[in-house]
Each structure stands twice: as C-alpha cells, then as structure tokens.
Amino acid sequence: MRSKQKKTQVCTIKRMTDSKVCGIDYSITSPAFTIYDGTNFNTYFMVGNSRDCDHARKTSPHLNPKIYPKYDSQEERHYRLAEWVLDELMWQHRPPCLIENYAYGARGRVFNIGENTGTLKHMLWKEGIPFEVDTPQKIKKFATGKGNASKLDMFDAFVMETKLDLEGVKQWSDIADSYWISRYYYSIKARH
C-alpha cells in the first residue's frame, strides 16, 4: 500500500511542476513575495531608493526590487502596495497565493497591518486570485525544522538552499521569508 501512495505522490509532483505558486510576506514597510514553480523562483520586494534597487538587481537575477511608492494617505499606501502585488500576479497568470498569517505577538501598529493586509486580500478576491493563509510557525518548521526559528535561522536556511549572498540587501529577511512561504505552499499543493 505504501508504494502506491509514493507513486501517486510522484505523479502529483510531476504535474505540479508546470504550475506556479506565490508566497507573500506582507507588511507595510517591507513587503515581499516570491513566485516559485518547483525549480525556479523570483522574489519581488520594495526598497527605499535607486541605489538599493541597483544593488539588489546586481546581486541576483532572481531579485526584482521596486522603489517604494509615494502616497498621500495610509489608504493610498495600502492600495499602491496591493496594486504592485496584483500587477505582477496578473503578469504571472494569477498563481494561487499563500499569505503568512499575522504573528499573534505583534505589537505597535497592528490595526494598520490588518488594514494593509485586508486591502491585499480584498483585491486578490476581487480579481479571482485564490489565496490562503497559514501560520508563521508552520512555515518556519518547514524551512528550518523549528517552529520558533528566528529571522536569522530562516535566512541561513535560505542561503543554504539557494546559495545566494544577499550582503548589502537590506530586505534579506523579507526575501528569505517570502521564499520559504512559496516553497512551503508549493509542497502543500504538490501533495494534493
């Protein structure tokens, strides 16, 4: 019986290689998302200036930085960030997305974080792009074997996996997190 299960899983994974998924590490100040197809990945993230943008582009062809948009209100900020994600997802033929859920220990501007993420979820729903949420603990366990892994643990696992040196890239943690969210989601989709 076990061999039949393995054969089924291998066939499922083979079919999944033609598909893409998106892993989203969404925040107000430093959002990032990664498109993963089972072999290749591309990570999209916001930077503060053109110098950081140029440096990230030179670091790896897998990195796709964009300068943070200007805005006049928090609502416009939320809309512009969600629009940036949606524009790329439409270009990538609307892959299903996994959004890392809120960290329950978060402090500070938690309502702004909720409103920002709510804007993204609403726009994904409106465009018919499927999305799910999952806990940071499950993603951390997938990446490192520990559900309470630190940002540095996640980054170290990212470097081991991708062999990318992100020296000087300020968004290293967001890049690593979105990468692991996409890998985790792909593994879930491949099993179904």
HELIX and SHEET records of a PDB file:
HELIX    1   1 ARG A    2  MET A   16  1                                  15    
HELIX    2   2 SER A   50  THR A   59  1                                  10    
HELIX    3   3 GLN A   74  TRP A   91  1                                  18    
HELIX    4   4 VAL A  110  GLU A  127  1                                  18    
HELIX    5   5 PRO A  136  THR A  144  1                                   9    
HELIX    6   6 LYS A  151  THR A  162  1                                  12    
HELIX    7   7 TRP A  172  ARG A  191  1                                  20    
SHEET    1   A 6 LEU A  63  ILE A  67  0                                        
SHEET    2   A 6 PHE A  41  VAL A  47  1                                        
SHEET    3   A 6 ALA A  32  TYR A  36 -1                                        
SHEET    4   A 6 VAL A  21  ASP A  25 -1                                        
SHEET    5   A 6 CYS A  97  GLU A 100  1                                        
SHEET    6   A 6 PHE A 131  ASP A 134  1                                        
END                                                                             
